[in-house]
Amino acid sequence: MFDAHRHLSNEQATKNALYATSKPSEWPRLQHRGLLALGGIGVLPSELPFDATVLYDHLVANPGFLIAEVGLDRRSPDREGQLAFLAEILHIGFELGRSISLHCVREDGLLLSLLRAQRRRLPPLLWHGCTASIETIKEAVGYGVIPSYGPNIYNSRLVGHMQHIKTLPFALESDFTGDEGDYERMFTEHIQAFCSLSGCSEEQLEKHNDEIRAILTHNQTSR
C-alpha cells in the first residue's frame, strides 16, 4: 500500500512511499530511488533561514520531485520567518504544480490563517502526521488539505473520532524513521489498527491511498 509519508533509512528508497526530507543535504539521496518511490524535498523550520529559490531551482531541474516537508514549529525560533518561508513555498508549489507535505507542531491556528489567506492559490496539500482537533481538520479540508494520519493518531483525541475522519479526505502514513528491517512490520501494524478502529477493510484502505498518491503526483503546468 502507498505510504503517504516516511523518511530515508539506511537503505535505498524503493518502497511505494513518499520519502520526505528535512534538509538539503538529504536531497541527493532521492536521485537514485526506485520506480515506486516518490521523492520529496523539504526544509524543516529548524533549518531556517533558507533561500527558497534554491528549492525552486531544484524542483525545476527535477520535475518528478514533490515538496516534503515544510511548515511551522513552535519549538523553532523566528515565527514570522517560518510563516514567510512557508507562504513563499506555497506560491512555488502552486506555480510549479507540485504537492506539499506540511509539517505543523503546535501552530494549527497560524497554519489555518495562512491557508485561509491563500485558499484561492494553493497546490495539493498533505498535512503530515495530523493530530489536530476535528474542527481544525474540517476547516483545513475545506481548503483542499488532505490530513495524513501516522501511528501518533492512537495517542491523540482523534482516536475517538475514527468513524468521522474516515468520511473526510485522508491519507495513511508510517512517518517511519528507523531501521529498514522494521518498516514492513511497523506499517502493517498501523494499517491493521486503523482498519480495526475505522471499520475500513485493508482493500478499501489500499485503494484509497492509491487515489491519494494520484492526487499528489498529478503535476500541472505553471499557471
N, CA and C atoms as a LAMMPS dump frame, in Angstrom:
ITEM: TIMESTEP
0
ITEM: NUMBER OF ATOMS
669
ITEM: BOX BOUNDS ff ff ff
-5.0000000000000000e+02 5.0000000000000000e+02
-5.0000000000000000e+02 5.0000000000000000e+02
-5.0000000000000000e+02 5.0000000000000000e+02
ITEM: ATOMS id mol type element x y z
1 1 1 N 0.837 -1.192 0
2 1 2 C 0 0 0
3 1 3 C 0.878 1.25 0
4 2 1 N 0.419 2.296 -0.665
5 2 2 C 1.152 3.555 -0.695
6 2 3 C 1.24 4.151 0.7
7 3 1 N 2.443 4.529 1.083
8 3 2 C 2.723 5.171 2.36
9 3 3 C 2.882 6.664 2.077
10 4 1 N 1.978 7.475 2.617
11 4 2 C 1.938 8.895 2.256
12 4 3 C 3.056 9.733 2.847
13 5 1 N 3.83 9.17 3.791
14 5 2 C 4.938 9.941 4.362
15 5 3 C 5.836 9.023 5.178
16 6 1 N 7.074 8.906 4.743
17 6 2 C 8.1 8.215 5.512
18 6 3 C 9.432 8.9 5.258
19 7 1 N 10.48 8.434 5.96
20 7 2 C 11.79 9.063 5.832
21 7 3 C 12.817 8.062 5.323
22 8 1 N 13.933 8.572 4.89
23 8 2 C 15.023 7.742 4.392
24 8 3 C 15.623 6.933 5.534
25 9 1 N 16.095 5.751 5.199
26 9 2 C 16.729 4.895 6.201
27 9 3 C 18.138 4.564 5.742
28 10 1 N 18.633 3.435 6.218
29 10 2 C 19.985 3.006 5.847
30 10 3 C 20.029 2.35 4.474
31 11 1 N 18.885 2.167 3.833
32 11 2 C 18.831 1.54 2.51
33 11 3 C 18.311 2.514 1.465
34 12 1 N 18.41 2.121 0.211
35 12 2 C 17.934 2.953 -0.884
36 12 3 C 16.413 3.076 -0.825
37 13 1 N 15.898 4.205 -1.274
38 13 2 C 14.456 4.439 -1.291
39 13 3 C 13.817 3.642 -2.426
40 14 1 N 13.074 2.589 -2.063
41 14 2 C 12.464 1.73 -3.081
42 14 3 C 10.99 1.434 -2.816
43 15 1 N 10.497 1.716 -1.626
44 15 2 C 9.132 1.336 -1.275
45 15 3 C 8.101 2.225 -1.975
46 16 1 N 6.863 1.734 -1.998
47 16 2 C 5.738 2.501 -2.541
48 16 3 C 5.37 3.564 -1.517
49 17 1 N 6.145 4.646 -1.521
50 17 2 C 6.02 5.642 -0.467
51 17 3 C 6.516 6.995 -0.94
52 18 1 N 6.039 8.033 -0.256
53 18 2 C 6.594 9.367 -0.424
54 18 3 C 7.687 9.537 0.623
55 19 1 N 8.932 9.641 0.16
56 19 2 C 10.084 9.82 1.038
57 19 3 C 10.317 11.307 1.25
58 20 1 N 10.102 11.746 2.477
59 20 2 C 10.272 13.158 2.813
60 20 3 C 11.674 13.412 3.338
61 21 1 N 12.163 14.616 3.111
62 21 2 C 13.475 15.023 3.621
63 21 3 C 13.308 16.286 4.455
64 22 1 N 14.263 16.522 5.319
65 22 2 C 14.161 17.661 6.229
66 22 3 C 15.167 18.759 5.951
67 23 1 N 16.175 18.473 5.109
68 23 2 C 17.216 19.466 4.829
69 23 3 C 17.878 19.151 3.496
70 24 1 N 18.451 20.167 2.852
71 24 2 C 19.026 19.991 1.513
72 24 3 C 20.106 18.916 1.42
73 25 1 N 20.837 18.66 2.507
74 25 2 C 21.89 17.641 2.443
75 25 3 C 21.328 16.253 2.184
76 26 1 N 20.023 16.052 2.424
77 26 2 C 19.391 14.754 2.173
78 26 3 C 18.864 14.628 0.745
79 27 1 N 18.683 15.726 0.055
80 27 2 C 18.061 15.696 -1.275
81 27 3 C 18.764 14.784 -2.273
82 28 1 N 20.116 14.772 -2.331
83 28 2 C 20.776 13.933 -3.344
84 28 3 C 20.416 12.451 -3.243
85 29 1 N 20.059 11.964 -2.063
86 29 2 C 19.734 10.546 -1.909
87 29 3 C 18.43 10.182 -2.628
88 30 1 N 17.64 11.176 -2.993
89 30 2 C 16.388 10.918 -3.701
90 30 3 C 16.603 10.687 -5.195
91 31 1 N 17.762 11.012 -5.702
92 31 2 C 18.031 10.892 -7.127
93 31 3 C 18.011 9.449 -7.6
94 32 1 N 18.352 8.516 -6.737
95 32 2 C 18.512 7.116 -7.14
96 32 3 C 17.438 6.223 -6.529
97 33 1 N 16.263 6.77 -6.308
98 33 2 C 15.164 5.994 -5.729
99 33 3 C 14.598 5.022 -6.754
100 34 1 N 13.874 4.02 -6.263
101 34 2 C 13.237 3.061 -7.147
102 34 3 C 12.018 3.632 -7.842
103 35 1 N 11.451 2.855 -8.756
104 35 2 C 10.339 3.335 -9.577
105 35 3 C 9.088 3.627 -8.755
106 36 1 N 8.864 2.904 -7.666
107 36 2 C 7.67 3.119 -6.852
108 36 3 C 7.806 4.295 -5.888
109 37 1 N 9.027 4.669 -5.579
110 37 2 C 9.259 5.687 -4.556
111 37 3 C 9.083 7.097 -5.116
112 38 1 N 8.425 7.941 -4.345
113 38 2 C 8.315 9.362 -4.66
114 38 3 C 9.315 10.129 -3.81
115 39 1 N 9.898 11.159 -4.387
116 39 2 C 10.872 11.967 -3.66
117 39 3 C 10.308 13.316 -3.292
118 40 1 N 10.47 13.693 -2.028
119 40 2 C 10.01 14.995 -1.576
120 40 3 C 11.154 15.798 -0.989
121 41 1 N 11.424 16.971 -1.54
122 41 2 C 12.492 17.808 -0.996
123 41 3 C 11.892 18.775 0.014
124 42 1 N 12.505 18.824 1.184
125 42 2 C 11.948 19.629 2.256
126 42 3 C 12.991 20.417 3.021
127 43 1 N 12.488 21.381 3.782
128 43 2 C 13.316 22.2 4.674
129 43 3 C 12.49 22.433 5.937
130 44 1 N 12.849 21.767 7.011
131 44 2 C 12.117 21.937 8.261
132 44 3 C 12.429 23.296 8.899
133 45 1 N 11.546 23.797 9.757
134 45 2 C 11.784 25.098 10.41
135 45 3 C 13.125 25.18 11.131
136 46 1 N 13.617 24.061 11.637
137 46 2 C 14.908 24.067 12.335
138 46 3 C 16.072 24.388 11.411
139 47 1 N 15.844 24.304 10.087
140 47 2 C 16.897 24.579 9.107
141 47 3 C 16.861 26.015 8.586
142 48 1 N 15.903 26.79 9.007
143 48 2 C 15.77 28.167 8.532
144 48 3 C 16.747 29.077 9.272
145 49 1 N 17.181 30.187 8.619
146 49 2 C 16.736 30.708 7.316
147 49 3 C 17.325 29.913 6.144
148 50 1 N 16.554 29.911 5.046
149 50 2 C 16.953 29.186 3.846
150 50 3 C 16.389 29.923 2.645
151 51 1 N 17.187 29.981 1.574
152 51 2 C 16.788 30.675 0.355
153 51 3 C 15.804 29.802 -0.437
154 52 1 N 14.556 30.206 -0.535
155 52 2 C 13.536 29.409 -1.216
156 52 3 C 13.832 29.229 -2.696
157 53 1 N 14.609 30.116 -3.3
158 53 2 C 14.914 29.965 -4.724
159 53 3 C 15.779 28.723 -4.976
160 54 1 N 16.525 28.284 -3.976
161 54 2 C 17.308 27.048 -4.115
162 54 3 C 16.357 25.871 -4.268
163 55 1 N 15.306 25.839 -3.461
164 55 2 C 14.303 24.784 -3.567
165 55 3 C 13.573 24.87 -4.909
166 56 1 N 13.248 26.081 -5.31
167 56 2 C 12.569 26.292 -6.6
168 56 3 C 13.407 25.746 -7.755
169 57 1 N 14.675 26.112 -7.781
170 57 2 C 15.553 25.67 -8.867
171 57 3 C 15.696 24.149 -8.881
172 58 1 N 15.727 23.537 -7.696
173 58 2 C 15.856 22.081 -7.615
174 58 3 C 14.595 21.406 -8.154
175 59 1 N 13.447 21.983 -7.894
176 59 2 C 12.199 21.428 -8.422
177 59 3 C 12.139 21.549 -9.942
178 60 1 N 12.573 22.664 -10.461
179 60 2 C 12.571 22.857 -11.91
180 60 3 C 13.505 21.849 -12.581
181 61 1 N 14.637 21.602 -11.951
182 61 2 C 15.606 20.644 -12.507
183 61 3 C 15.16 19.195 -12.344
184 62 1 N 14.209 18.954 -11.441
185 62 2 C 13.737 17.588 -11.152
186 62 3 C 12.211 17.565 -11.173
187 63 1 N 11.613 17.445 -12.353
188 63 2 C 10.153 17.545 -12.474
189 63 3 C 9.378 16.492 -11.688
190 64 1 N 10.008 15.387 -11.317
191 64 2 C 9.297 14.36 -10.57
192 64 3 C 9.267 14.59 -9.071
193 65 1 N 9.994 15.578 -8.58
194 65 2 C 10.063 15.81 -7.137
195 65 3 C 8.855 16.579 -6.626
196 66 1 N 8.405 16.218 -5.422
197 66 2 C 7.369 16.94 -4.7
198 66 3 C 8.043 17.756 -3.594
199 67 1 N 7.249 18.472 -2.816
200 67 2 C 7.781 19.255 -1.7
201 67 3 C 7.356 18.578 -0.399
202 68 1 N 8.315 18.042 0.338
203 68 2 C 8.015 17.322 1.584
204 68 3 C 9.269 17.263 2.448
205 69 1 N 9.321 17.906 3.577
206 69 2 C 8.223 18.578 4.209
207 69 3 C 8.656 19.982 4.609
208 70 1 N 7.698 20.885 4.715
209 70 2 C 7.931 22.268 5.136
210 70 3 C 6.792 22.67 6.066
211 71 1 N 7.009 23.708 6.877
212 71 2 C 5.892 24.107 7.719
213 71 3 C 6.25 24.997 8.879
214 72 1 N 5.519 24.794 9.979
215 72 2 C 5.601 25.661 11.153
216 72 3 C 5.838 24.81 12.392
217 73 1 N 6.667 25.333 13.308
218 73 2 C 7.006 24.569 14.506
219 73 3 C 7.288 25.537 15.649
220 74 1 N 6.47 25.472 16.691
221 74 2 C 6.627 26.398 17.814
222 74 3 C 7.942 26.182 18.549
223 75 1 N 8.563 25.009 18.382
224 75 2 C 9.83 24.733 19.059
225 75 3 C 10.997 25.471 18.41
226 76 1 N 10.812 25.966 17.19
227 76 2 C 11.874 26.655 16.464
228 76 3 C 11.687 28.162 16.558
229 77 1 N 12.778 28.921 16.505
230 77 2 C 12.679 30.377 16.63
231 77 3 C 12.146 31.04 15.361
232 78 1 N 11.935 32.349 15.469
233 78 2 C 11.544 33.196 14.334
234 78 3 C 10.223 32.74 13.706
235 79 1 N 9.163 32.897 14.457
236 79 2 C 7.829 32.504 13.991
237 79 3 C 7.467 33.21 12.69
238 80 1 N 7.765 34.508 12.613
239 80 2 C 7.43 35.265 11.413
240 80 3 C 8.248 34.804 10.214
241 81 1 N 9.505 34.448 10.454
242 81 2 C 10.338 33.935 9.373
243 81 3 C 9.816 32.604 8.848
244 82 1 N 9.362 31.749 9.746
245 82 2 C 8.762 30.476 9.331
246 82 3 C 7.532 30.709 8.476
247 83 1 N 6.698 31.648 8.912
248 83 2 C 5.457 31.934 8.192
249 83 3 C 5.745 32.489 6.802
250 84 1 N 6.709 33.404 6.716
251 84 2 C 7.062 33.991 5.423
252 84 3 C 7.633 32.937 4.479
253 85 1 N 8.465 32.048 5.014
254 85 2 C 9.053 30.998 4.183
255 85 3 C 7.971 30.044 3.681
256 86 1 N 7.06 29.642 4.542
257 86 2 C 6.007 28.735 4.122
258 86 3 C 5.105 29.384 3.083
259 87 1 N 4.805 30.656 3.25
260 87 2 C 3.989 31.359 2.258
261 87 3 C 4.674 31.341 0.895
262 88 1 N 5.977 31.527 0.89
263 88 2 C 6.728 31.5 -0.368
264 88 3 C 6.7 30.106 -0.986
265 89 1 N 6.82 29.078 -0.155
266 89 2 C 6.797 27.704 -0.67
267 89 3 C 5.419 27.361 -1.223
268 90 1 N 4.359 27.847 -0.604
269 90 2 C 3.013 27.616 -1.136
270 90 3 C 2.879 28.218 -2.533
271 91 1 N 3.448 29.399 -2.727
272 91 2 C 3.425 30.019 -4.064
273 91 3 C 4.215 29.173 -5.067
274 92 1 N 5.357 28.672 -4.643
275 92 2 C 6.177 27.839 -5.526
276 92 3 C 5.429 26.566 -5.903
277 93 1 N 4.822 25.912 -4.918
278 93 2 C 4.066 24.703 -5.196
279 93 3 C 2.93 24.949 -6.164
280 94 1 N 2.237 26.061 -5.989
281 94 2 C 1.134 26.393 -6.88
282 94 3 C 1.636 26.68 -8.293
283 95 1 N 2.717 27.462 -8.385
284 95 2 C 3.258 27.822 -9.7
285 95 3 C 3.736 26.602 -10.471
286 96 1 N 4.426 25.69 -9.784
287 96 2 C 5.017 24.534 -10.459
288 96 3 C 4.107 23.31 -10.466
289 97 1 N 2.958 23.393 -9.812
290 97 2 C 2.04 22.263 -9.778
291 97 3 C 2.58 21.094 -8.979
292 98 1 N 3.26 21.378 -7.863
293 98 2 C 3.807 20.319 -7.008
294 98 3 C 3.054 20.28 -5.681
295 99 1 N 2.721 19.104 -5.24
296 99 2 C 2.066 18.965 -3.946
297 99 3 C 3.063 19.254 -2.829
298 100 1 N 2.523 19.612 -1.67
299 100 2 C 3.338 19.963 -0.499
300 100 3 C 2.865 19.169 0.705
301 101 1 N 3.808 18.574 1.418
302 101 2 C 3.517 17.925 2.698
303 101 3 C 3.866 18.903 3.811
304 102 1 N 2.877 19.2 4.637
305 102 2 C 3.003 20.222 5.663
306 102 3 C 3.419 19.629 7.004
307 103 1 N 4.361 20.279 7.635
308 103 2 C 4.805 19.976 8.993
309 103 3 C 4.195 21.037 9.899
310 104 1 N 3.507 20.632 10.956
311 104 2 C 2.91 21.608 11.862
312 104 3 C 2.953 21.08 13.289
313 105 1 N 3.68 21.792 14.142
314 105 2 C 3.778 21.425 15.555
315 105 3 C 3.3 22.595 16.4
316 106 1 N 2.143 22.437 17.015
317 106 2 C 1.541 23.412 17.928
318 106 3 C 1.388 24.799 17.303
319 107 1 N 1.123 24.819 15.998
320 107 2 C 0.86 26.077 15.293
321 107 3 C -0.351 25.919 14.385
322 108 1 N -1.35 25.154 14.835
323 108 2 C -2.515 24.877 13.994
324 108 3 C -3.232 26.153 13.574
325 109 1 N -3.431 27.07 14.522
326 109 2 C -4.135 28.311 14.219
327 109 3 C -3.395 29.165 13.207
328 110 1 N -2.079 29.248 13.356
329 110 2 C -1.267 30.029 12.419
330 110 3 C -1.304 29.412 11.029
331 111 1 N -1.239 28.087 10.977
332 111 2 C -1.315 27.409 9.684
333 111 3 C -2.66 27.668 9.017
334 112 1 N -3.74 27.551 9.762
335 112 2 C -5.063 27.794 9.195
336 112 3 C -5.2 29.22 8.68
337 113 1 N -4.641 30.172 9.409
338 113 2 C -4.744 31.566 8.97
339 113 3 C -4.031 31.78 7.642
340 114 1 N -2.888 31.116 7.446
341 114 2 C -2.16 31.22 6.177
342 114 3 C -2.937 30.55 5.054
343 115 1 N -3.453 29.366 5.307
344 115 2 C -4.226 28.659 4.287
345 115 3 C -5.481 29.441 3.916
346 116 1 N -6.096 30.044 4.902
347 116 2 C -7.308 30.838 4.663
348 116 3 C -6.991 32.023 3.745
349 117 1 N -5.861 32.666 4.007
350 117 2 C -5.47 33.824 3.206
351 117 3 C -5.083 33.447 1.786
352 118 1 N -4.524 32.23 1.592
353 118 2 C -4.025 31.798 0.289
354 118 3 C -4.966 30.81 -0.404
355 119 1 N -6.172 30.632 0.085
356 119 2 C -7.01 29.496 -0.326
357 119 3 C -7.325 29.446 -1.818
358 120 1 N -7.219 30.56 -2.512
359 120 2 C -7.512 30.535 -3.948
360 120 3 C -6.3 30.175 -4.797
361 121 1 N -5.138 30.049 -4.163
362 121 2 C -3.922 29.734 -4.932
363 121 3 C -3.069 28.714 -4.162
364 122 1 N -3.683 27.573 -3.888
365 122 2 C -2.982 26.525 -3.15
366 122 3 C -2.766 25.295 -4.021
367 123 1 N -1.597 24.657 -3.907
368 123 2 C -1.364 23.379 -4.584
369 123 3 C -2.016 22.261 -3.764
370 124 1 N -1.987 21.021 -4.221
371 124 2 C -2.429 19.908 -3.376
372 124 3 C -1.59 19.87 -2.096
373 125 1 N -2.256 19.74 -0.961
374 125 2 C -1.583 19.799 0.329
375 125 3 C -1.888 18.564 1.163
376 126 1 N -0.856 18.019 1.791
377 126 2 C -0.986 16.899 2.72
378 126 3 C -0.527 17.392 4.087
379 127 1 N -1.371 17.244 5.105
380 127 2 C -0.987 17.623 6.473
381 127 3 C -0.39 16.399 7.126
382 128 1 N 0.914 16.321 7.12
383 128 2 C 1.648 15.161 7.623
384 128 3 C 1.49 15 9.131
385 129 1 N 1.243 13.752 9.57
386 129 2 C 1.16 13.45 10.995
387 129 3 C 0.099 14.246 11.72
388 130 1 N -1.023 14.458 11.086
389 130 2 C -2.045 15.348 11.63
390 130 3 C -2.678 14.772 12.894
391 131 1 N -2.683 15.554 13.959
392 131 2 C -3.412 15.222 15.19
393 131 3 C -4.208 16.428 15.671
394 132 1 N -4.587 17.29 14.746
395 132 2 C -5.353 18.493 15.078
396 132 3 C -6.751 18.114 15.557
397 133 1 N -7.46 19.099 16.083
398 133 2 C -8.837 18.86 16.506
399 133 3 C -9.69 18.568 15.274
400 134 1 N -10.811 17.898 15.486
401 134 2 C -11.682 17.568 14.367
402 134 3 C -12.227 18.834 13.717
403 135 1 N -12.416 19.903 14.502
404 135 2 C -12.887 21.174 13.944
405 135 3 C -11.827 21.79 13.038
406 136 1 N -10.573 21.74 13.476
407 136 2 C -9.469 22.253 12.661
408 136 3 C -9.331 21.452 11.382
409 137 1 N -9.442 20.143 11.493
410 137 2 C -9.329 19.284 10.319
411 137 3 C -10.414 19.605 9.307
412 138 1 N -11.631 19.8 9.764
413 138 2 C -12.731 20.095 8.842
414 138 3 C -12.493 21.418 8.112
415 139 1 N -11.948 22.411 8.821
416 139 2 C -11.653 23.681 8.15
417 139 3 C -10.532 23.493 7.138
418 140 1 N -9.48 22.771 7.516
419 140 2 C -8.358 22.544 6.594
420 140 3 C -8.814 21.795 5.349
421 141 1 N -9.658 20.795 5.526
422 141 2 C -10.197 20.044 4.382
423 141 3 C -10.939 20.984 3.439
424 142 1 N -11.577 21.999 3.996
425 142 2 C -12.273 22.98 3.167
426 142 3 C -11.349 23.765 2.259
427 143 1 N -10.063 23.812 2.595
428 143 2 C -9.064 24.477 1.751
429 143 3 C -8.345 23.483 0.839
430 144 1 N -8.829 22.249 0.799
431 144 2 C -8.237 21.238 -0.066
432 144 3 C -7.127 20.438 0.573
433 145 1 N -6.941 20.576 1.88
434 145 2 C -5.88 19.856 2.581
435 145 3 C -6.312 18.41 2.826
436 146 1 N -5.372 17.481 2.651
437 146 2 C -5.596 16.069 2.967
438 146 3 C -4.863 15.753 4.269
439 147 1 N -5.585 15.516 5.368
440 147 2 C -4.909 15.12 6.611
441 147 3 C -4.302 13.725 6.448
442 148 1 N -3.079 13.563 6.917
443 148 2 C -2.394 12.279 6.818
444 148 3 C -2.109 11.772 8.226
445 149 1 N -2.543 10.54 8.496
446 149 2 C -2.502 10.017 9.858
447 149 3 C -1.417 8.955 10.018
448 150 1 N -0.516 9.212 10.951
449 150 2 C 0.513 8.244 11.306
450 150 3 C 0.156 7.538 12.593
451 151 1 N 1.044 6.7 13.1
452 151 2 C 0.775 5.964 14.337
453 151 3 C 0.52 6.849 15.547
454 152 1 N 0.939 8.12 15.493
455 152 2 C 0.684 9.011 16.631
456 152 3 C -0.798 9.319 16.81
457 153 1 N -1.639 8.978 15.836
458 153 2 C -3.073 9.226 15.967
459 153 3 C -3.659 8.453 17.153
460 154 1 N -3.069 7.313 17.481
461 154 2 C -3.634 6.47 18.539
462 154 3 C -3.377 7.021 19.94
463 155 1 N -2.502 8.019 20.036
464 155 2 C -2.248 8.689 21.31
465 155 3 C -2.864 10.081 21.35
466 156 1 N -3.773 10.36 20.404
467 156 2 C -4.406 11.666 20.317
468 156 3 C -5.913 11.547 20.528
469 157 1 N -6.559 12.682 20.649
470 157 2 C -8.011 12.697 20.825
471 157 3 C -8.742 12.225 19.573
472 158 1 N -8.04 12.226 18.459
473 158 2 C -8.681 11.807 17.212
474 158 3 C -9.091 10.34 17.231
475 159 1 N -8.479 9.566 18.105
476 159 2 C -8.81 8.146 18.139
477 159 3 C -10.285 7.926 18.464
478 160 1 N -10.92 8.914 19.082
479 160 2 C -12.343 8.826 19.366
480 160 3 C -13.223 9.321 18.239
481 161 1 N -12.602 9.751 17.141
482 161 2 C -13.358 10.292 16.005
483 161 3 C -13.096 9.499 14.723
484 162 1 N -12.675 8.259 14.855
485 162 2 C -12.284 7.487 13.682
486 162 3 C -13.42 7.317 12.68
487 163 1 N -14.643 7.153 13.181
488 163 2 C -15.769 6.994 12.271
489 163 3 C -16.042 8.275 11.497
490 164 1 N -15.683 9.406 12.093
491 164 2 C -15.887 10.697 11.431
492 164 3 C -14.775 10.989 10.419
493 165 1 N -13.528 10.786 10.848
494 165 2 C -12.436 11.18 9.963
495 165 3 C -12.384 10.325 8.698
496 166 1 N -12.922 9.098 8.758
497 166 2 C -12.89 8.283 7.541
498 166 3 C -13.88 8.785 6.494
499 167 1 N -14.813 9.661 6.903
500 167 2 C -15.753 10.244 5.943
501 167 3 C -15.189 11.485 5.273
502 168 1 N -14.058 11.979 5.764
503 168 2 C -13.381 13.143 5.206
504 168 3 C -12.182 12.674 4.382
505 169 1 N -11.644 13.524 3.533
506 169 2 C -10.401 13.154 2.847
507 169 3 C -9.318 12.812 3.874
508 170 1 N -8.52 11.803 3.598
509 170 2 C -7.426 11.443 4.499
510 170 3 C -6.433 10.563 3.755
511 171 1 N -5.252 10.441 4.351
512 171 2 C -4.237 9.51 3.87
513 171 3 C -3.665 8.794 5.081
514 172 1 N -3.008 7.674 4.841
515 172 2 C -2.34 6.931 5.905
516 172 3 C -0.836 6.959 5.644
517 173 1 N -0.07 7.172 6.696
518 173 2 C 1.385 7.26 6.581
519 173 3 C 2.043 6.512 7.733
520 174 1 N 3.284 6.137 7.528
521 174 2 C 4.041 5.487 8.606
522 174 3 C 4.868 6.473 9.405
523 175 1 N 5.31 7.58 8.773
524 175 2 C 6.28 8.513 9.362
525 175 3 C 7.505 7.751 9.859
526 176 1 N 7.903 6.736 9.113
527 176 2 C 8.953 5.817 9.539
528 176 3 C 10.323 6.488 9.541
529 177 1 N 11.103 6.241 10.618
530 177 2 C 12.44 6.816 10.734
531 177 3 C 13.496 5.806 11.176
532 178 1 N 13.126 4.528 11.326
533 178 2 C 14.045 3.559 11.92
534 178 3 C 14.868 2.764 10.933
535 179 1 N 15.242 1.557 11.36
536 179 2 C 15.994 0.633 10.526
537 179 3 C 15.043 -0.021 9.526
538 180 1 N 15.461 -0.164 8.298
539 180 2 C 14.571 -0.647 7.238
540 180 3 C 13.98 -2.021 7.539
541 181 1 N 14.694 -2.828 8.282
542 181 2 C 14.193 -4.152 8.611
543 181 3 C 12.925 -4.143 9.442
544 182 1 N 12.623 -3.009 10.068
545 182 2 C 11.427 -2.898 10.907
546 182 3 C 10.251 -2.258 10.173
547 183 1 N 10.485 -1.809 8.957
548 183 2 C 9.469 -0.995 8.276
549 183 3 C 8.176 -1.757 7.994
550 184 1 N 8.255 -2.906 7.36
551 184 2 C 7.044 -3.623 6.95
552 184 3 C 6.165 -3.973 8.151
553 185 1 N 6.789 -4.45 9.231
554 185 2 C 6.023 -4.802 10.423
555 185 3 C 5.326 -3.58 11.01
556 186 1 N 6.061 -2.479 11.093
557 186 2 C 5.507 -1.27 11.699
558 186 3 C 4.334 -0.728 10.887
559 187 1 N 4.491 -0.653 9.554
560 187 2 C 3.428 -0.094 8.725
561 187 3 C 2.223 -1.04 8.696
562 188 1 N 2.47 -2.342 8.664
563 188 2 C 1.378 -3.316 8.683
564 188 3 C 0.563 -3.198 9.97
565 189 1 N 1.227 -3.037 11.101
566 189 2 C 0.521 -2.879 12.374
567 189 3 C -0.321 -1.609 12.377
568 190 1 N 0.201 -0.55 11.784
569 190 2 C -0.547 0.711 11.69
570 190 3 C -1.792 0.527 10.814
571 191 1 N -1.633 -0.125 9.676
572 191 2 C -2.765 -0.377 8.78
573 191 3 C -3.848 -1.189 9.494
574 192 1 N -3.438 -2.236 10.177
575 192 2 C -4.395 -3.102 10.859
576 192 3 C -5.124 -2.368 11.986
577 193 1 N -4.41 -1.539 12.728
578 193 2 C -5.03 -0.782 13.813
579 193 3 C -6.028 0.232 13.263
580 194 1 N -5.647 0.909 12.181
581 194 2 C -6.542 1.895 11.583
582 194 3 C -7.811 1.222 11.056
583 195 1 N -7.64 0.097 10.412
584 195 2 C -8.801 -0.632 9.886
585 195 3 C -9.719 -1.086 11.019
586 196 1 N -9.135 -1.573 12.098
587 196 2 C -9.931 -2.055 13.219
588 196 3 C -10.763 -0.949 13.84
589 197 1 N -10.194 0.246 13.974
590 197 2 C -10.895 1.351 14.626
591 197 3 C -11.848 2.096 13.699
592 198 1 N -11.546 2.103 12.402
593 198 2 C -12.361 2.867 11.451
594 198 3 C -13.432 2.031 10.766
595 199 1 N -13.239 0.707 10.747
596 199 2 C -14.175 -0.149 10.02
597 199 3 C -13.836 -0.303 8.554
598 200 1 N -12.745 0.311 8.095
599 200 2 C -12.306 0.133 6.705
600 200 3 C -11.649 -1.238 6.562
601 201 1 N -11.797 -1.844 5.405
602 201 2 C -11.038 -3.055 5.121
603 201 3 C -9.668 -2.648 4.59
604 202 1 N -8.72 -3.574 4.641
605 202 2 C -7.395 -3.267 4.109
606 202 3 C -7.456 -3.007 2.611
607 203 1 N -8.354 -3.696 1.903
608 203 2 C -8.51 -3.49 0.464
609 203 3 C -9.034 -2.078 0.182
610 204 1 N -10.01 -1.633 0.967
611 204 2 C -10.532 -0.28 0.803
612 204 3 C -9.457 0.762 1.089
613 205 1 N -8.688 0.514 2.124
614 205 2 C -7.647 1.456 2.506
615 205 3 C -6.56 1.532 1.438
616 206 1 N -6.2 0.38 0.883
617 206 2 C -5.184 0.369 -0.168
618 206 3 C -5.653 1.155 -1.386
619 207 1 N -6.895 0.943 -1.795
620 207 2 C -7.449 1.681 -2.94
621 207 3 C -7.491 3.18 -2.64
622 208 1 N -7.869 3.507 -1.423
623 208 2 C -7.962 4.908 -1.026
624 208 3 C -6.595 5.59 -1.095
625 209 1 N -5.556 4.945 -0.523
626 209 2 C -4.237 5.557 -0.521
627 209 3 C -3.642 5.634 -1.923
628 210 1 N -3.998 4.697 -2.801
629 210 2 C -3.576 4.788 -4.196
630 210 3 C -4.158 6.039 -4.851
631 211 1 N -5.394 6.366 -4.508
632 211 2 C -6.029 7.571 -5.046
633 211 3 C -5.336 8.824 -4.525
634 212 1 N -4.901 8.79 -3.269
635 212 2 C -4.158 9.921 -2.708
636 212 3 C -2.832 10.097 -3.437
637 213 1 N -2.164 8.995 -3.735
638 213 2 C -0.904 9.076 -4.491
639 213 3 C -1.135 9.768 -5.83
640 214 1 N -2.229 9.427 -6.498
641 214 2 C -2.535 10.035 -7.802
642 214 3 C -2.74 11.537 -7.658
643 215 1 N -3.392 11.967 -6.585
644 215 2 C -3.609 13.399 -6.35
645 215 3 C -2.278 14.113 -6.14
646 216 1 N -1.408 13.517 -5.341
647 216 2 C -0.13 14.143 -5.008
648 216 3 C 0.805 14.248 -6.21
649 217 1 N 0.673 13.326 -7.143
650 217 2 C 1.623 13.276 -8.262
651 217 3 C 1.05 13.839 -9.56
652 218 1 N -0.141 14.399 -9.494
653 218 2 C -0.759 14.945 -10.694
654 218 3 C -0.219 16.343 -10.936
655 219 1 N 1.048 16.395 -11.376
656 219 2 C 1.685 17.696 -11.617
657 219 3 C 0.997 18.434 -12.76
658 220 1 N 0.889 19.724 -12.582
659 220 2 C 0.27 20.562 -13.602
660 220 3 C 1.291 21.555 -14.127
661 221 1 N 0.998 22.126 -15.268
662 221 2 C 1.895 23.124 -15.835
663 221 3 C 1.799 24.399 -15.02
664 222 1 N 2.821 25.233 -15.119
665 222 2 C 2.815 26.503 -14.394
666 222 3 C 1.616 27.334 -14.804
667 223 1 N 1.062 28.048 -13.801
668 223 2 C -0.142 28.83 -14.071
669 223 3 C 0.161 30.308 -13.903
